[in-house]
Amino acid sequence: MNEFIKAFVLITLAEMGDKTQLLALAFASKFKPLYVLVGIFIGAFLNHGLAIALGSYISKLVPLEQVQLFASLLFIFFGLWSLRIDIEGNEDDDINSKYGPILTVAFAFFIGELGDKTQLTAMTLGANSKFPLLVLLGTVTGMIVTGGLGILVGKLLGKKIPEVTTKIIAAFVFMFFGTVGLYTYIPAIYVTPLNIVCYFIILILLILLIFRLNIIQKDRYYEEKLALVLTKCRNCGKGHVESCPINQERVEIEKEYLGENVPYLGSVIKYLESLKYMNVNLYEKIHNCYKKNKD
């Protein structure tokens, strides 16, 4: 039992404020807490189990510098991937299967811990232990506790910070650690001022491209949604009432998309005229979507 406690305390202290705890916080902004915790357990169990079973022999199989370099590239990929905002779905819709997020988190933690100080700690503890299984359980429990604290912080922040903002912060957390990893483990001959400038230019262009695609996706989604509501309108003219369910649905869409409401006088034609006066480009897009839905 002493070996379990020793391993638990050492790993917990080592992981406080470390990148893996911040990754747990980042993943919590995208996936359900339970999925993240299960993913941490699987990733840490496999990683530390491998470390304890093989000891220092793992470094002879694959140079740790190469593993860390790959992990850094993976973090940058996760960061860019996290910037992609899915307007159409919520958390449950984004994840069609519970195995998707779990395996994603598990893979990220498995790769991220390769060559890390906690894996090296697990190697050292396992090499000097009479009960390696207790060491493994202690290290994995420590990872789950620190990951759980990261998730808790992420969820508390999520109540005060908009979800999109949280996802963007999480994305930059990934890219920050990925960039630091690249700088640390890439051969020094390639770390030149020109290469550094080129790297950041490419990264910024990719970020701007993703933001642009997000805006296009958002516009298309709300344009089609608003046009679909218009097809439900009965053109009741003077009989139009604000409490009409279709009208209320339109009002909510306009608030989300435009931040204001367009006057509606009981007729789709009059509504489109008001929209045209307000924004010609938006009018053309919604008008085209409306005609397409009508046909």
Backbone torsions as a table, in degrees:
resi	resn	phi	psi	omega
1	MET	NA	-32.7	178.5
2	ASN	-61.3	-35.9	179.8
3	GLU	-67.3	-37.9	177.5
4	PHE	-62.4	-48.7	-178.0
5	ILE	-63.3	-43.6	-179.5
6	LYS	-61.0	-46.9	-179.9
7	ALA	-63.9	-41.9	-179.4
8	PHE	-61.7	-48.4	-177.7
9	VAL	-64.5	-45.3	-177.8
10	LEU	-63.0	-46.0	-178.4
11	ILE	-68.2	-41.5	-179.7
12	THR	-60.3	-46.8	179.4
13	LEU	-65.7	-39.1	-178.5
14	ALA	-67.2	-31.3	-174.3
15	GLU	-89.2	-12.6	-179.3
16	MET	-62.1	116.9	-179.9
17	GLY	78.7	2.9	180.0
18	ASP	-78.8	171.3	-174.8
19	LYS	-62.4	-33.6	-177.8
20	THR	-68.5	-32.8	175.7
21	GLN	-68.4	-39.6	177.3
22	LEU	-68.5	-31.4	176.1
23	LEU	-67.0	-38.0	176.4
24	ALA	-60.8	-42.6	176.4
25	LEU	-60.6	-42.3	-178.8
26	ALA	-66.1	-45.9	-180.0
27	PHE	-64.8	-31.1	-179.3
28	ALA	-64.6	-21.5	178.3
29	SER	-78.4	-12.2	-176.2
30	LYS	-116.2	-33.4	-176.4
31	PHE	-120.0	165.6	176.6
32	LYS	-67.8	144.6	-178.6
33	PRO	-53.3	-41.2	-179.0
34	LEU	-61.5	-41.5	178.9
35	TYR	-62.4	-41.6	-179.0
36	VAL	-64.8	-43.9	-179.7
37	LEU	-64.1	-41.8	177.8
38	VAL	-64.5	-41.0	178.2
39	GLY	-63.1	-41.4	177.2
40	ILE	-61.8	-43.4	-179.6
41	PHE	-60.1	-47.9	-178.1
42	ILE	-64.6	-48.3	-178.4
43	GLY	-61.9	-45.9	-179.1
44	ALA	-68.9	-39.0	-179.6
45	PHE	-62.4	-46.2	179.9
46	LEU	-67.7	-42.8	-177.3
47	ASN	-66.2	-52.8	-178.4
48	HIS	-71.4	-32.1	175.9
49	GLY	-63.0	-41.7	177.0
50	LEU	-63.5	-42.0	-179.1
51	ALA	-63.4	-45.1	-177.7
52	ILE	-70.1	-37.4	-178.2
53	ALA	-71.3	-40.5	-175.5
54	LEU	-97.7	-17.7	-179.1
55	GLY	62.2	-144.6	-178.2
56	SER	-71.7	-6.1	-178.1
57	TYR	-63.8	-23.3	-178.7
58	ILE	-61.8	-32.2	-178.8
59	SER	-70.1	-17.8	177.5
60	LYS	-84.3	-21.1	179.6
61	LEU	-77.2	-49.5	-179.9
62	VAL	-137.9	125.8	177.2
63	PRO	-55.3	130.2	-176.2
64	LEU	-62.7	-28.1	177.8
65	GLU	-62.4	-39.9	179.4
66	GLN	-69.3	-38.4	178.3
67	VAL	-63.6	-44.9	179.2
68	GLN	-65.0	-35.3	177.7
69	LEU	-64.5	-43.5	177.7
70	PHE	-64.3	-42.1	178.7
71	ALA	-61.4	-38.6	179.4
72	SER	-63.7	-43.6	177.2
73	LEU	-63.0	-37.5	179.0
74	LEU	-64.9	-40.8	179.1
75	PHE	-63.4	-39.6	178.1
76	ILE	-64.1	-41.2	177.4
77	PHE	-61.5	-45.6	178.3
78	PHE	-60.6	-37.9	179.4
79	GLY	-63.2	-47.2	178.4
80	LEU	-64.4	-39.9	179.3
81	TRP	-63.2	-38.0	-178.4
82	SER	-69.2	-22.8	178.8
83	LEU	-71.0	-20.2	-179.9
84	ARG	-72.0	119.4	-178.5
85	ILE	-101.2	123.8	177.9
86	ASP	-92.1	101.9	-176.3
87	ILE	-68.8	-34.2	-168.5
88	GLU	-78.1	-22.6	-173.4
89	GLY	-123.6	162.2	172.5
90	ASN	-99.6	-166.5	-173.9
91	GLU	-62.7	-38.3	-179.0
92	ASP	-74.1	-32.9	-179.3
93	ASP	-73.7	-33.7	-179.6
94	ASP	-64.7	-31.9	-173.4
95	ILE	-108.4	100.3	-176.8
96	ASN	-75.9	-23.4	-179.3
97	SER	-140.3	140.4	-178.5
98	LYS	-67.0	-17.5	-179.3
99	TYR	-79.3	-21.2	179.6
100	GLY	-61.3	-60.3	-179.1
101	PRO	-65.2	-35.4	-178.9
102	ILE	-62.9	-47.6	179.8
103	LEU	-67.6	-34.8	178.0
104	THR	-61.6	-49.5	179.6
105	VAL	-64.3	-44.6	-178.5
106	ALA	-59.8	-43.8	-178.9
107	PHE	-65.2	-42.8	-179.7
108	ALA	-62.7	-43.2	-179.5
109	PHE	-71.7	-35.8	178.5
110	PHE	-63.2	-48.2	179.9
111	ILE	-68.5	-42.6	-176.7
112	GLY	-64.1	-27.8	-178.3
113	GLU	-89.2	-10.9	179.3
114	LEU	-64.0	121.4	179.9
115	GLY	79.3	-1.3	-179.9
116	ASP	-76.1	166.3	-176.8
117	LYS	-63.9	-30.3	-180.0
118	THR	-72.0	-34.3	176.1
119	GLN	-69.2	-40.2	177.6
120	LEU	-64.8	-35.4	175.9
121	THR	-64.9	-42.9	178.2
122	ALA	-62.5	-39.3	177.2
123	MET	-59.5	-47.6	-177.2
124	THR	-64.7	-45.6	179.8
125	LEU	-63.7	-40.9	-179.2
126	GLY	-66.8	-35.6	-178.2
127	ALA	-67.9	-28.5	-177.0
128	ASN	-105.0	15.9	-173.9
129	SER	-106.2	145.9	173.3
130	LYS	-87.4	-20.0	-178.8
131	PHE	-129.3	78.0	-177.1
132	PRO	-55.9	-32.3	-178.6
133	LEU	-63.9	-38.8	177.7
134	LEU	-65.5	-37.4	176.6
135	VAL	-62.9	-44.5	179.7
136	LEU	-61.6	-46.2	179.2
137	LEU	-62.9	-36.7	178.8
138	GLY	-66.9	-44.3	-178.9
139	THR	-68.0	-41.0	-179.9
140	VAL	-67.0	-41.2	177.4
141	THR	-60.8	-40.9	177.2
142	GLY	-61.2	-40.7	178.5
143	MET	-64.7	-40.2	-179.1
144	ILE	-67.4	-40.5	-179.8
145	VAL	-63.8	-48.9	-179.6
146	THR	-66.8	-37.7	176.1
147	GLY	-64.0	-40.2	178.0
148	GLY	-62.4	-38.8	176.6
149	LEU	-64.4	-39.8	177.0
150	GLY	-62.2	-41.7	179.0
151	ILE	-64.3	-42.3	-179.5
152	LEU	-60.6	-45.0	178.2
153	VAL	-62.4	-41.4	179.8
154	GLY	-61.7	-41.6	-179.4
155	LYS	-71.5	-36.7	177.2
156	LEU	-65.3	-41.0	176.9
157	LEU	-65.9	-34.3	-177.6
158	GLY	-62.8	-25.0	178.9
159	LYS	-77.3	-20.4	-177.7
160	LYS	-107.4	-21.3	-177.6
161	ILE	-115.9	134.8	178.3
162	PRO	-53.4	146.4	-176.3
163	GLU	-57.5	-41.6	-178.9
164	VAL	-62.7	-41.7	178.6
165	THR	-62.7	-41.5	178.9
166	THR	-61.7	-41.9	179.8
167	LYS	-65.4	-38.7	179.1
168	ILE	-66.1	-42.5	176.9
169	ILE	-60.6	-44.5	179.2
170	ALA	-60.2	-41.4	-179.3
171	ALA	-61.3	-42.7	-178.9
172	PHE	-73.0	-24.1	172.5
173	VAL	-64.1	-46.1	177.8
174	PHE	-58.6	-49.8	-175.0
175	MET	-67.9	-32.1	177.7
176	PHE	-62.7	-51.3	-179.5
177	PHE	-66.1	-35.0	177.2
178	GLY	-64.4	-42.9	179.9
179	THR	-65.7	-44.1	177.6
180	VAL	-60.9	-40.9	178.7
181	GLY	-63.6	-42.9	178.1
182	LEU	-61.1	-45.3	-179.5
183	TYR	-62.5	-34.5	-176.4
184	THR	-77.5	-40.7	-169.0
185	TYR	-106.8	-11.8	177.7
186	ILE	-73.6	143.7	179.6
187	PRO	-53.0	137.1	-174.4
188	ALA	-57.8	-27.2	-178.1
189	ILE	-62.9	-25.8	-178.9
190	TYR	-91.1	-10.7	-178.2
191	VAL	-87.6	80.0	178.9
192	THR	-114.7	157.0	179.2
193	PRO	-54.0	-40.8	-179.5
194	LEU	-64.1	-45.1	-179.7
195	ASN	-65.6	-37.2	178.6
196	ILE	-64.8	-44.9	178.6
197	VAL	-62.4	-44.7	178.9
198	CYS	-61.1	-40.9	179.9
199	TYR	-60.0	-48.9	-177.5
200	PHE	-69.4	-32.7	176.1
201	ILE	-63.6	-46.7	179.3
202	ILE	-62.6	-44.0	-179.2
203	LEU	-63.2	-43.7	179.6
204	ILE	-64.9	-39.9	178.2
205	LEU	-63.2	-41.1	178.1
206	LEU	-64.1	-40.8	178.6
207	ILE	-63.6	-45.6	179.5
208	LEU	-63.7	-37.7	178.1
209	LEU	-63.0	-44.0	179.5
210	ILE	-64.9	-41.9	177.1
211	PHE	-60.6	-40.7	179.8
212	ARG	-64.6	-43.0	177.9
213	LEU	-63.8	-35.8	177.0
214	ASN	-63.0	-41.9	-180.0
215	ILE	-65.1	-43.0	179.1
216	ILE	-62.5	-43.3	179.9
217	GLN	-63.6	-42.3	-180.0
218	LYS	-63.3	-47.0	179.6
219	ASP	-59.7	-46.5	-178.2
220	ARG	-62.9	-40.5	-178.7
221	TYR	-62.3	-50.0	-177.2
222	TYR	-72.4	-32.6	177.0
223	GLU	-63.2	-45.8	179.6
224	GLU	-67.7	-36.7	-179.7
225	LYS	-67.5	-42.5	179.6
226	LEU	-67.9	-41.3	178.7
227	ALA	-63.4	-37.4	179.6
228	LEU	-65.1	-38.6	177.4
229	VAL	-64.2	-39.1	179.7
230	LEU	-62.6	-32.7	179.2
231	THR	-67.8	-19.7	179.8
232	LYS	-84.9	-13.5	-176.7
233	CYS	-64.9	138.5	-178.6
234	ARG	-95.0	4.4	179.0
235	ASN	51.0	56.5	-173.7
236	CYS	-80.5	-2.4	175.0
237	GLY	60.4	-124.0	-177.9
238	LYS	-67.2	-16.9	179.0
239	GLY	-81.9	2.6	-178.1
240	HIS	-66.5	135.6	176.7
241	VAL	-127.8	145.5	-176.7
242	GLU	-66.9	-25.3	-176.8
243	SER	-81.0	-1.0	179.1
244	CYS	-57.2	130.9	-178.9
245	PRO	-54.5	-38.5	179.7
246	ILE	-67.0	-40.5	178.7
247	ASN	-65.0	-41.2	179.1
248	GLN	-63.8	-37.1	177.3
249	GLU	-64.6	-42.1	178.2
250	ARG	-63.3	-42.6	-179.8
251	VAL	-59.9	-43.4	-179.4
252	GLU	-64.3	-40.9	179.2
253	ILE	-63.9	-43.1	179.8
254	GLU	-63.4	-38.6	178.9
255	LYS	-64.3	-42.4	-179.4
256	GLU	-68.0	-40.6	-172.3
257	TYR	-90.0	-48.1	-172.8
258	LEU	-100.8	-22.1	-176.4
259	GLY	79.9	2.1	178.2
260	GLU	-155.0	166.7	-178.5
261	ASN	-105.2	145.6	177.7
262	VAL	-95.0	132.8	179.9
263	PRO	-54.2	135.1	178.6
264	TYR	-125.2	122.5	-174.7
265	LEU	-112.3	30.4	175.1
266	GLY	83.4	12.6	-178.6
267	SER	-147.7	134.2	178.8
268	VAL	-61.7	-39.9	-178.9
269	ILE	-61.3	-47.1	-180.0
270	LYS	-65.5	-36.2	178.8
271	TYR	-63.4	-45.8	179.8
272	LEU	-64.5	-33.2	176.6
273	GLU	-65.2	-41.7	177.7
274	SER	-63.9	-39.0	179.8
275	LEU	-67.4	-37.5	179.2
276	LYS	-63.8	-40.2	179.0
277	TYR	-65.6	-32.8	-176.6
278	MET	-80.9	-44.4	-176.7
279	ASN	-156.9	105.0	-175.6
280	VAL	-62.5	-44.4	-178.3
281	ASN	-62.7	-43.0	178.4
282	LEU	-65.4	-39.6	177.7
283	TYR	-58.3	-46.3	-178.1
284	GLU	-62.9	-41.5	-178.8
285	LYS	-66.6	-47.1	-178.7
286	ILE	-69.4	-36.6	178.2
287	HIS	-62.3	-43.2	178.6
288	ASN	-64.3	-41.8	178.1
289	CYS	-64.8	-39.7	180.0
290	TYR	-62.7	-46.2	179.2
291	LYS	-63.6	-38.7	178.9
292	LYS	-63.3	-41.7	179.1
293	ASN	-68.9	-35.4	179.7
294	LYS	-67.3	-39.2	-179.5
295	ASP	-72.3	NA	NA
